[in-house]
Amino acid sequence: MESILQSLISGIVVGSIYALIALGFVLIYKSTAVINFAQGELLMFGAYLCLTLVVVLQVPFWLAFLGTLIAAALLGFFLERLFLRPMIGEPAISIIMLTIGLASLMQGIIHMTWGSETRVYPAIFPVEPLRFGGMVVSQVYLYSVLFAVVCLILFNLFFRYSSSGIAMRAVANDQQAAQSMGISIKKIFAIAWAIAAVVAGVGGILIGNINGVNASLSSFGLKVFPAVILGGLDSIPGAILGGFIIGLLEALSGMYLDPLFEGGSKEVVPFVILVVVLMIKPYGLFGTEEIEKI
Amino acid sequence: MAVKCGVFKTTYRDDEAIWQTKVSKFWLALLLIALLAFPFVFQGSRYLLYVVNSVFIAVIAAIGLNILTGFTGQISLGHGAFMGVGAYCSGYFMTTLGMPFLVCVVAAGCVTAIVGMIFGIPSLRLKGLYLAIATLAAQVILEFVFVRWRGVTGGSQGMLVPPASIGGLTFNSDFKFYFLALAFTILTVMIAKNIVRTKPGRAFMAIRDRYISAEIIGVPLFQYKLISFGISSFYAGVAGSLWGHYIGIITPEHFNVMISIQYLSMIIIGGLGSIHGTIMGAVFMTLLPEVLRVISGLFSGQYPVLVNIFGAIRESVFGLVIILFLIFEPDGLAARWKTIQNYWKLWPFSY
């Protein structure tokens, strides 16, 4: 029983990070209709940059955290301006390939800059685990979920009340109508990329604190697909819920299926679910169904 | 002297010909002679032969992907895994069931075609982005099967595959395999070139250009999408099978998602919906890392770091090349080629 609870908790922690990445992903898809395969690399960038600031430059963690977020936002702006803007109006396959190319480019550059060995964050959060009636939860986990939830709430508020957030929702809803209301679509695209990079950066820092930082972090970028498909590609609450569900399912399948397959089922179960969802309900739990009219 | 400037066709037969002009026939013949002479000239260099052999295999697989993605408009991120299915099937048929090589290749192609069609079923309901993700799932699931189904695939240790042999002839060296690969490449290119001229080929293009219109003029979408998935996977299976018999040992890493992406990049750089573009793209993308290796080898004396970060350099250049092509030449090398061709067709009055 305890081990079940334990793996459920780690499922929720990983799920919260999936939810963060999925949030960034859906944000880009919703406002710019771009499927971003480079989300995992954005995450890796955040993790490495914060680590360097803390370890090499001895910056206090909260300052490094802020610095990383600002750098990630700048990177998002830069990527959109340089690579995505020339592609506006191109077919879907070209844009998918462009983000794949971007992922490869970023991965190469990150590898060249930081090398390939795993690096570990210094103990930023208190090491001593907390106990809840016999259950042991490491504090990093708690902080991760806390951070993730705070981020998710903040972004929800941002979309609901700030003028840029409302403008972004307007663009997502109908580009032409938004434009005729005086919203600059280019600006919105840039903001969407910046925010996506920021949330990925937060996710990267959190997961870096749990697992250490190495090149395999970019695989989180692929894991995001089951989460967003499950939730619906263009639904922000769907992305968040999908992230948590996939995280939990991973933990459970790691527990119950791994003995059957001698490990590795964690990687494949989310994708099996993805296929099933696509077959039964292609627009996910909360996605809007596209109805084509001639 | 009367110089004919431009190409003028006076019969339908001329217009439908595969080799449109005498000039192109001449160059093609020259190319064929060069290809046949190549291994004899470079017989000593195993490395060079190896590179060219991988180019041949890449061409076969990339053409398959282009039929699906370039001609039918269905994105596939699972081509690498389909190649793997072909490689493992062929190896299994040969080692366990003792089938002769040629039967193995065809059987592997057929099994892969069936697997591809199964994963193509969602394509009826899914388009564009969704299909890309569904095929990505196919890639992940198949990779899992390669690693875990130890009884058949040998798991991560890999599967030993004997070299190809036809009759008494065993293709067990780079030199011998070259001719096998060349024959297969020519055959598959010719078949592909003809497929796109037939009814299914036209149907594929109709689906790509506007699937609603295609359906209205009487193209059964589901059937032709499945056929397209089948043909494409058949090509992948044949290429995978050849690869397995060439390399001798198949491991799951040969068929990961990076390979699928590499094939997509080949057809994008070569030109979607163009057979000769695909060939150029496959050649380009296979030679690129080798050229990089040579260049970094030249500089590794001054900068020993290069050896360590070569993988990273290759990766970034790969990404950069894709991005640059997409932004500056979205129609790929095939379009470039056409511009050059048109210039010479009208030469010397190219205005």
Interface residues (C-beta under 8 A of the other chain):
Chain A: I35 F83 P86 M87 E90 A92 I93 S94 I96 M97 L98 I100 G101 L102 A103 S104 L105 M106 Q107 G108 I109 H111 M112 L222 F225 P226 I229 L233 F261 E262 G264 S265 E267 V268 F271 V272 L274 V275 L278 M279 P282 E292 I294
Chain B: T69 G73 I75 I121 P122 R125 L126 G128 L129 Y130 A132 I133 A134 L136 A137 A138 V140 I141 F144 V147 R148 I212 V257 I261 L264 S265 I268 L272 I309 G311 A312 I313 R314 E315 S316 V317 F318 G319 L320 V321 I322 I323 L326 I327 P330
